[in-house]
Amino acid sequence: MSKRVPFETTLEVRDTCLCLHTQRAARALARHFDEALRPTSLTNQQYSLLMALNRPEPPTMAPVADLLAMDRTTLTAALKPLERRGLVRVEPSPADRRSRLLVLTEAGSETLAAAVPIWRATHEAIEAGIEPERLRGALQTLAKV
């Protein structure tokens, strides 16, 4: 008895799988924003990370990891190149020496400020071709699954 999956199933997944379509769209958007942000030497992931640190007070790892839907190990790895470039500093919290604060440096703030107009223009161009509020709502619903 054959245990092969019929090719029709492959076509069904290709045409209907929400996970596949979301991954493909995310990769395409990531490539588009990576290219747009290239003049700032930031990737879209780095831009999002710097933006997540742009707060009145430096956050600890947990709220940033939650916001970016990353585990702490992935966040730590993502911080390393930004630290090497002097855009971010990781330092012990004065309130709890076991906890680490993620500090956006002056150079990080300047790089982020240079990237914002690029992000806005790219974002506006993409939104012009879709129904952004409907898409955001659907994506927020999916994020809760």
C-alpha positions as CSV (number, residue, x, y, z in Angstrom):
1,M,0.0,0.0,0.0
2,S,1.5,3.3,-1.1
3,K,2.0,6.0,1.5
4,R,2.6,8.7,-1.1
5,V,0.7,12.0,-0.9
6,P,-1.2,12.7,-4.1
7,F,0.0,15.6,-6.2
8,E,-3.5,17.1,-5.8
9,T,-2.7,17.6,-2.2
10,T,0.4,19.5,-3.1
11,L,-1.7,21.8,-5.3
12,E,-4.2,22.2,-2.5
13,V,-1.5,23.3,0.0
14,R,0.0,25.6,-2.6
15,D,-3.3,27.3,-3.3
16,T,-4.9,27.4,0.2
17,C,-2.3,27.1,3.0
18,L,-2.4,30.3,5.2
19,C,1.0,29.5,6.7
20,L,2.6,29.2,3.3
21,H,1.0,32.4,1.9
22,T,1.9,34.3,5.0
23,Q,5.5,33.1,4.9
24,R,5.8,34.0,1.2
25,A,4.4,37.5,1.8
26,A,6.6,38.1,4.8
27,R,9.7,37.1,2.9
28,A,8.8,39.3,-0.1
29,L,8.1,42.3,2.3
30,A,11.3,41.6,4.1
31,R,13.3,41.7,0.9
32,H,11.6,44.8,-0.2
33,F,12.3,46.7,3.0
34,D,15.8,45.3,3.2
35,E,16.5,46.8,-0.2
36,A,14.8,50.1,0.7
37,L,16.8,50.4,4.0
38,R,20.1,49.5,2.4
39,P,21.4,53.1,2.4
40,T,21.2,53.1,6.2
41,S,23.0,49.7,6.4
42,L,20.1,48.3,8.3
43,T,18.0,45.3,7.6
44,N,14.2,45.5,8.2
45,Q,14.7,43.2,11.2
46,Q,17.4,45.6,12.6
47,Y,15.1,48.6,11.9
48,S,12.3,47.0,13.8
49,L,14.6,46.1,16.7
50,L,16.0,49.7,16.9
51,M,12.4,51.0,16.8
52,A,11.4,48.6,19.6
53,L,14.2,50.2,21.7
54,N,13.1,53.7,20.9
55,R,11.4,54.4,24.3
56,P,11.6,57.0,27.0
57,E,13.4,54.4,29.2
58,P,15.5,51.5,28.1
59,P,13.6,48.2,28.2
60,T,14.7,44.9,29.4
61,M,14.9,41.9,27.1
62,A,11.5,40.4,27.8
63,P,9.2,43.1,26.5
64,V,11.3,43.6,23.4
65,A,11.3,39.8,22.7
66,D,7.6,39.8,23.2
67,L,7.0,42.7,20.9
68,L,9.1,41.2,18.1
69,A,7.8,37.7,18.7
70,M,11.3,36.4,19.3
71,D,12.7,34.2,21.9
72,R,15.5,35.7,24.0
73,T,18.2,33.7,22.3
74,T,17.2,35.0,18.9
75,L,17.0,38.5,20.3
76,T,20.5,38.2,21.8
77,A,21.9,37.1,18.5
78,A,20.1,40.0,16.7
79,L,21.5,42.5,19.1
80,K,25.2,41.5,18.5
81,P,25.7,43.2,15.1
82,L,24.0,46.3,16.4
83,E,26.2,46.3,19.5
84,R,29.3,46.0,17.3
85,R,28.2,49.0,15.2
86,G,27.7,51.0,18.4
87,L,23.9,51.4,17.8
88,V,22.8,49.5,20.9
89,R,24.4,48.9,24.3
90,V,23.4,46.1,26.6
91,E,24.0,46.9,30.3
92,P,23.0,45.6,33.7
93,S,19.8,47.1,35.2
94,P,20.6,49.2,38.3
95,A,17.3,47.8,39.8
96,D,18.2,44.2,39.2
97,R,21.8,43.3,38.2
98,R,20.6,40.0,36.7
99,S,18.4,41.9,34.3
100,R,19.8,43.6,31.2
101,L,18.7,46.9,29.8
102,L,18.8,47.5,26.0
103,V,20.0,51.0,25.4
104,L,19.6,52.8,22.1
105,T,22.8,54.8,21.7
106,E,23.0,58.2,20.1
107,A,24.4,56.6,17.0
108,G,21.5,54.2,17.1
109,S,19.0,57.1,17.4
110,E,20.7,58.9,14.4
111,T,20.6,55.8,12.3
112,L,17.0,55.2,13.2
113,A,16.1,58.8,12.4
114,A,17.7,58.4,8.9
115,A,15.8,55.2,8.3
116,V,12.3,56.5,9.3
117,P,11.6,58.6,6.1
118,I,12.7,55.6,4.0
119,W,10.4,53.3,5.9
120,R,7.5,55.7,5.6
121,A,7.9,56.1,1.9
122,T,8.2,52.4,1.4
123,H,5.3,51.6,3.7
124,E,3.0,54.2,2.0
125,A,3.9,52.8,-1.5
126,I,3.0,49.2,-0.4
127,E,-0.2,50.3,1.5
128,A,-1.4,52.1,-1.6
129,G,-2.0,48.8,-3.4
130,I,-3.8,46.9,-0.5
131,E,-6.4,47.3,2.1
132,P,-4.0,47.9,5.1
133,E,-6.5,48.0,7.9
134,R,-8.2,44.8,6.8
135,L,-4.8,43.1,6.4
136,R,-3.5,44.3,9.8
137,G,-6.7,43.1,11.5
138,A,-6.4,39.7,9.9
139,L,-2.7,39.4,10.8
140,Q,-3.4,40.5,14.4
141,T,-6.0,37.7,14.6
142,L,-3.6,35.2,13.2
143,A,-0.9,36.3,15.7
144,K,-3.3,35.2,18.5
145,V,-3.8,31.6,17.1
